[in-house]
Amino acid sequence: MNLETLRAFCLSLPAVTEDVKWEHDLCFSIGGKMFSVASLEPPFTFSMKVTPEEFEELVALPGIVPAPYVARYHWVLLQEGHPISQPDLEKYLRQSYELVKAKLSKKDLKAAGLL
């Protein structure tokens, strides 16, 4: 998955916004809360939230490491050469979106147009 494919997929999900943070990271959010972050500078990497069980499984794979600063919240960083297929990446990204969406308040859901 490259940046263009990641961006297209994330923006296809309902009420997703994108913005650049920290000068070189493209962030995808739902209700103002990030669910995926991609590097705009080479090498291309991106991170996302996963379940606690998947976190342990994924960081055992080559090219996947705990995401800096947010690993305690079960975020993983995928580097070039990771072994995850495109369909599985889309499943994990959709799940990351849903995990973050589930934590939003009713007020935030309504503001995002999801209620």
C-alpha positions in Angstrom: 0.0 0.0 0.0 1.3 3.4 -0.9 0.3 6.9 0.3 -2.2 7.4 -2.5 -3.9 4.1 -1.9 -4.0 4.6 1.8 -5.4 8.1 1.4 -8.1 7.0 -1.0 -9.2 4.1 1.2 -9.3 6.2 4.4 -11.2 9.0 2.7 -13.8 6.5 1.5 -14.9 5.9 5.1 -17.8 8.0 6.4 -17.0 11.4 7.9 -13.2 11.1 7.7 -11.1 14.2 7.6 -7.4 14.6 6.8 -4.9 17.1 7.9 -1.1 17.5 8.2 0.3 17.5 11.7 3.8 17.8 12.9 4.8 19.2 9.5 5.3 15.8 7.8 2.5 13.5 8.9 -0.8 13.1 7.1 -3.5 12.3 9.7 -6.8 10.7 9.1 -9.5 11.3 11.7 -13.0 10.6 12.7 -14.7 13.1 14.9 -11.4 14.9 15.5 -9.7 11.7 16.7 -6.9 10.1 14.6 -7.2 6.5 13.4 -4.3 6.5 11.0 -1.1 8.5 10.5 1.1 8.4 7.3 4.5 9.8 6.7 4.7 12.4 3.9 8.5 12.0 3.7 10.4 8.9 2.6 10.5 6.2 3.6 6.7 5.7 3.6 5.4 4.4 6.9 2.0 4.5 8.4 0.4 3.7 11.8 -3.0 2.6 13.0 -4.8 1.4 16.1 -5.4 -2.3 16.6 -6.8 -4.5 19.3 -4.6 -5.6 22.2 -4.4 -9.1 20.9 -3.6 -8.1 17.3 -0.9 -5.7 18.6 1.1 -8.6 20.1 0.7 -10.7 16.9 1.5 -7.8 14.5 4.6 -6.5 16.3 6.1 -10.0 16.1 6.1 -9.7 12.2 9.0 -8.1 10.3 8.4 -4.5 9.3 5.9 -3.8 12.0 6.9 -2.1 15.2 5.1 -0.5 18.1 4.2 3.1 17.0 6.3 5.7 18.8 4.4 7.7 21.5 1.1 5.8 21.1 2.1 2.1 21.4 0.6 2.0 24.9 -2.8 2.6 23.1 -2.1 -0.4 20.8 -0.9 1.5 17.7 1.4 -0.2 15.3 3.8 1.3 12.7 4.0 -0.4 9.4 7.3 0.0 7.5 8.1 -0.8 3.9 8.4 -4.5 3.4 5.8 -5.5 5.9 4.0 -8.8 5.0 0.4 -7.7 5.4 -1.7 -7.9 2.2 -3.8 -5.0 0.8 -7.1 -6.7 1.7 -5.9 -7.3 5.3 -4.6 -3.7 5.5 -8.0 -2.4 4.5 -9.6 -4.6 7.2 -7.2 -3.3 9.9 -7.7 0.3 8.8 -11.5 -0.1 8.8 -11.2 -1.7 12.3 -9.0 1.2 13.5 -11.6 3.6 12.3 -14.3 1.6 14.1 -12.2 1.4 17.3 -11.8 5.2 17.4 -15.4 5.8 16.4 -16.6 3.6 19.2 -14.9 5.9 21.8 -16.5 9.1 20.4 -19.2 10.9 22.5 -22.7 11.2 21.1 -22.0 14.9 20.7 -18.9 14.2 18.6 -20.7 11.6 16.5 -23.5 14.0 15.8 -21.1 16.8 14.9 -19.4 14.4 12.5 -22.8 13.6 10.9 -22.8 10.0 12.1 -26.0 10.2 14.2 
